[in-house]
């Protein structure tokens, strides 16, 4: 029996070592839902260059902030606005207390294909079925800012946890219109620009989590590099300094 026991122990130790090795060569990145496609490409490019496996955890910014507060494992976090990032700062889990802005974004109106409700501006929302982001999430706060700037009242028929949920409602024709980031517009919806909307922007912060792997710094540097910025720009995100 001893040779068999020794073999089992050896196999177990080997598997543990392999598991640790995989862990050392992997990076866990929490990213806002609106960054999905851009960060998937950034992660793939980063992996090809460095050999470091990137695991993306995508969700609404408020949800990610809550995960950080609850101690969820992470090496890098990238959110859709600075207000939500204040919660992450208060968690005392960041390597540095100052985040880096790596992109900007702004809202647009979207409607089902054909725009059956003939929505041309936010004031047309009155009397129609409208999907908006919940007020506590970044796109919801930006919606509130736009309403205040344009001095209009926006009533929602349904409150959604993130822009992707709003877009899905519009794509399915369940609502007449919704507000999403310009980066979330697809060929399955129609986009209607908001007057002065490009001037009202949200800024995307990124930071390294405390006790992160060394490759976390490389990942953030890549996001900020000309190659990383080119990917973000191609998906519609604005420059950090804008």
Number of C-alpha atoms within 10 A of each C-alpha: 6 7 8 9 10 11 12 12 12 12 12 12 12 12 12 12 12 12 11 12 11 13 14 14 15 19 24 19 22 26 22 24 22 25 21 17 15 20 24 15 14 22 23 14 16 20 16 11 9 12 12 21 18 20 14 18 15 19 20 23 27 23 16 24 25 15 15 23 16 10 11 11 13 23 23 25 27 27 28 27 26 18 17 20 23 13 15 24 19 12 15 14 18 21 16 13 14 11 19 18 20 22 24 22 24 24 26 22 22 30 27 22 15 9 16 11 15 12 18 16 13 22 14 13 20 13 9 15 17 23 27 26 26 19 15 13 22 27 29 21 17 22 23 17 14 24 15 12 12 15 10 12 14 18 15 18 15 15 16 20 21 24 25 20 18 25 28 16 21 25 21 12 15 13 21 22 34 28 28 28 22 22 21 23 19 12 8 15 22 18 23 18 16 17 12 10 16 13 12 15 18 21 23 24 22 24 24 25 21 14 12 18 19 13 18 24 15 14 24 19 12 17 22 19 12 11 13 22 21 17 18 25 16 11 17 19 24 21 16 16 9 10
